[in-house]
């Protein structure tokens, strides 16, 4: 018996493993999970949200019970491109995307059972709500160079709210977000838009041709005028500097008041020196100059006693 | 009866056994079988141990740089680990999910024109064949702008999940992504890509719908910056754990408009060329007039077409314009202040060009005049006391000094004569030697720098 203990333990482990497999199940961290009784009813005591603390992990059930689980993460789908008429009777092409997730596993199981089926329901509801909401807005609410008058965000929220009203409570889903994925114009309209764009460019060409030279001339002419103005201010400033200098000179001249006659004498001497400084011919009467007499008679000897 | 027979046989066997009375005699076949069973059991035990060890070892995983590991136990997330070796209980008890958190690229071309393989071989868009007059819905992508125009753009997006740097995991971001975006375990990340594409398209539509096509063309970096921010805000609000590292954009007009756009671009470039030449000439004129800082006086803004110079928008209209405005508004005090500022600028070192010599000349003349005057006044004050003591002597001395200075000058011609009864004739036609002498004297004086 002892010899076969190992095999026996192994067999017991295998059997226990199989039994555990039959009566246990795992709740993943990203799952919503529930268990159905033999009659197909939901066992309320075994409904788990794996995202909540302590709810994910190994759980047990009777072998005849059925484990059902849904991915609790966000799903996304894109609506098909559809042409919608705005309130001001303009046609617009629009595609929206929708993000949703299973919020209540019990209600979701009761209503739709599968993700694919739920998505189909949401798609159909979205399509009908989208047309209704967009028909209440004008084209300028979609595109407008004044961003404050643009209402795309409001339109997205309105579609999302409408979808939530229908889907959330009834189907056990949560509409996370609805957004505009594509916004376009019908082909015939794009043809017109492109023609207008071409005409705009033509006008642009004409404008550049006409205005280019005129603007260049205006800039040059303005520069010349500014240059003249600067020079005029410079001359004015130069005159001011000189005037200020004369003012300072006048204050200095006040000192001559001590003896104006002597001051004028000094000034005359200075003038004389400057005026006779060059290119001057001077005729001198040799008989009146002592130095000249020196060469004629020799130096005069001062008389004694003088 | 059977038991008895068995016991008898055993007793007989023990008695015949030469090995000893305690050892039972063995059937060789049975012994061989027992031996084989024993060996098999041992082998099986070893195999079981090896299997168990191998099973336990399957819980070891290596996490490389740019990867993260999410460790599960019975489906419950128990840890997030970065690069290195890590261990978890083997499946089905535990598991390690290896997630790529390195940066990835995604092209969003929902707003780009339809391209065939043949189209892609043509490098310049303008050379491509245009098939339709308009854009085909569902085939050609385009953005509708606020002014009702159509443009094509495509984005190049670089993103990562669950990490701030693309190398090490950020547990919060990684779990956000795990809990909210349901493709973490898929290699192609289809849901992440769809989500990114959707939020980038949504942000682009919202941004373009409020701007003109021309403003988007001119400010492409601003446009894609706004789209980047808008998309990232939505991703963060949804707790997706996705981070957009970089978003860039390519822009073009619809193919049918491109020839006109190119012609308009040429016309604009030509106009800009003329404008730039005019600006350069204008600047040159003003720099010649007042130096590089001319704009202090007359401004340099280009917005009002002033000098077409947009390099310094803070320069303002210039002091002279402000002065003129103040005068026009009758604000005499303000005008006087502006005038004083203009003069302060004109006499400062900031101003050069033609203005500089005008100002410098005025300054030099004024200073020279004042210097000369200072010299005279000083001389006057020095001589005055002596003059008052002996007027005649000082007058005579000064006269003598002046006469000496004049008569000793090399540049003055002097003629001495003695008047008599005869007629005195002086011919002023100079001898060449005299002229030369006079000129040399003048040059010598000029070289000596003595004031006139």
Interface residues (C-beta under 8 A of the other chain):
Chain A: X3 X6 X7 X10 X26 X27 X28 X29 X30 X31 X50 X51 X56 X57 X58 X71 X72 X73 X74 X75 X76 X78 X81 X83 X93 X97 X99 X142 X143 X144 X145 X146 X147 X150 X152 X153 X176 X177 X179 X180 X181 X182 X183 X184 X185 X186 X187 X188 X189 X190 X191 X193 X194 X197 X198 X201 X202 X204 X205 X208 X209 X211 X212 X213 X215 X216 X217 X218 X219 X220 X222 X223 X224 X226 X227 X229 X230 X231 X233 X234 X235 X237 X238 X239 X240 X241 X242 X244 X245 X248 X249 X252 X253 X255 X256 X258 X259 X262 X263 X265 X266 X267 X269 X270 X272 X273 X274 X276 X277 X278 X279 X280 X281 X282 X283 X284 X285 X286 X287 X289 X292
Chain B: X41 X44 X45 X48 X72 X73 X74 X75 X76 X77 X92 X110 X132 X133 X134 X135 X136 X137 X138 X141 X142 X143 X144 X145 X146 X147 X148 X149 X150 X178 X179 X180 X181 X182 X191 X194 X195 X198 X199 X201 X202 X205 X206 X209 X210 X211 X212 X213 X234 X238 X253 X254 X256 X257 X260 X261 X263 X264 X267 X268 X270 X271 X272 X274 X275 X277 X278 X279 X281 X282 X283 X285 X286 X288 X289 X290 X294 X297 X298 X305 X306 X307 X308 X320 X342 X343 X346 X347 X354 X355 X358 X359 X361 X362 X363 X365 X366 X367 X369 X370 X373 X374 X376 X377 X379 X380 X381 X383 X384 X387 X388 X395 X398 X399 X402 X405 X406 X407 X409 X411 X412 X413 X414 X415 X416 X417 X418 X419 X426 X428 X438 X442 X445 X452
